[in-house]
Amino acid sequence: MSEYYVYIMANKSGTLYTGVTNNLERRVYEHKNKLIDGFTKKYNVNQLVYFDSTDDVTAAIAREKQIKGMLRSRKIELIKTINPKMIDLSAEWYDNPPPPP
């Protein structure tokens, strides 16, 4: 059985990005190291601030769309339900973590 993750990344200035993946550690690594062209690379969105998981890919995609449709204030409320200080939840996942904010 596979696991799917809905996640929110942020940068130091508070820009948010919501995504879905079946491998959270790999996907966050790609964002942090700017391995894929796009929004997160352009805006240096490299801090994992929220994630949730499910074994249902359809539910994960639906949740991603739901979060993307939320007002910014609601996204921040959601993040703070699991991460009140909005710290990088992946800061210690890799050998060379980024410096603290």
N, C-alpha and C positions, 0 to 999 in steps of 0.2 A: 504494500500500500504506500502510495506517495503522500507527501505532505506539501502543502502550498501555503505560501506566506504573503500576506498583505503587509506592506511596510511604508513608513514615512521617513524620509531623509530630510535633513535641514542643513543650512550653512550658518556661519557666524552671524550673518545679518538677518537671519530668520526666514529666508526663502524656503518653501516646503515643496517636496516632490513625493508623490504617492505612486507605488508600483506593486507588482505582483510577481512572484517567482516560485520555482520549486526547489531552489537552493539558495537560502538567504545568505549564508556565509560567502559563497562565491559572488553573488550579485552585489553585496555590500563592498566586497573587495574591488570589484570592477568599478563601482562608483568612486571609491576612495582613491583609486589609482588612475582614474580618468581613462579607462581602457575602451570605452564606448562613446562615440561622438553623440552629442545631444544636450539636452537641458542641464543635466547634472554636471556634465563636464564644463559647459559654458559658464555656469553660475557657481561652480565649486561647491556643489551640494554633496557633502561627504560625511555627515554625521547621522547615524541611525538613531532616531528618537522614539520610534514606535514600531511594533510588529505584532501580528496575530497570526495564528495558523489554523488550518483546517485540512481534512483529507479529501475535500470536495472541491475540485478545480472550478466548477461552475459557481459555487458559493464564494470562492476567493475572488473571482473576476467580478461578480456582482458587488461584493463589498468594496473592491477597489473603485468601481464606478460610483458607488454611493459616497465614499470618502471624497473622491475628486469633485463631486457635486456639492459638498458642504462649504459653507462660508469658512473663511480662514479662522474666525473665532471659535467655531465648532471643532475644527481640526485641532486647534491648540487645546481645547477642553478634552478632546479624546486622547491626545498625547499625554496630557497631565494625569489621566486616570491610571496610567502605568508608569509614568516617568515625570513626576511633579517638578523636578529641576531641569528637565529637558536636556539631560546629559547624553553623550554619545554612548549608547548601549553596546556598541561594538569596539569600544576603545581598546580593550585588552584581547581582542580576538586574534591579532596578527603579531608577527615577530617585530615589526617596526611600526608601532601605532603612531598616529599623528600627535603632535604636541597638544597639551590641553588648551582649551580656549582662553 
